[in-house]
Amino acid sequence: MKSFVLAVVFAVVAAFGASLVLEGFQRPVDTAYSTGGVRL
């Protein structure tokens, strides 16, 4: 039971850390999909 709780806590911490890291890689939609022929 102790190892299960530890695994759940680790999964939550890992998911939160991954969301913080991936948030830095996201670009706003106006810069991600803008080319010469696109007007937003």
C-alpha positions as CSV (number, residue, x, y, z in Angstrom):
1,M,0.0,0.0,0.0
2,K,2.8,2.4,0.8
3,S,4.5,1.8,-2.6
4,F,1.1,2.4,-4.3
5,V,0.7,5.8,-2.6
6,L,4.3,6.7,-3.4
7,A,3.7,5.8,-7.1
8,V,0.6,7.9,-7.3
9,V,2.4,10.9,-5.7
10,F,5.3,10.4,-8.1
11,A,2.9,10.3,-11.1
12,V,1.2,13.5,-10.0
13,V,4.6,15.3,-9.5
14,A,5.9,14.1,-12.8
15,A,2.7,15.2,-14.6
16,F,2.9,18.6,-13.0
17,G,6.6,19.0,-13.9
18,A,6.0,17.9,-17.5
19,S,3.2,20.4,-17.9
20,L,5.5,23.2,-16.7
21,V,8.2,22.1,-19.1
22,L,5.9,21.8,-22.1
23,E,4.2,25.1,-21.4
24,G,7.5,26.8,-22.3
25,F,7.6,25.1,-25.7
26,Q,4.1,26.3,-26.8
27,R,3.7,29.2,-29.1
28,P,0.6,31.4,-29.5
29,V,-1.6,30.6,-32.4
30,D,-0.9,33.8,-34.3
31,T,2.9,33.0,-34.4
32,A,2.5,29.2,-34.9
33,Y,0.3,29.4,-37.9
34,S,1.3,32.6,-39.6
35,T,2.8,32.5,-43.0
36,G,2.9,35.1,-45.8
37,G,-0.6,34.3,-47.0
38,V,-2.4,34.0,-43.7
39,R,-4.1,36.9,-42.0
40,L,-5.3,36.5,-38.4
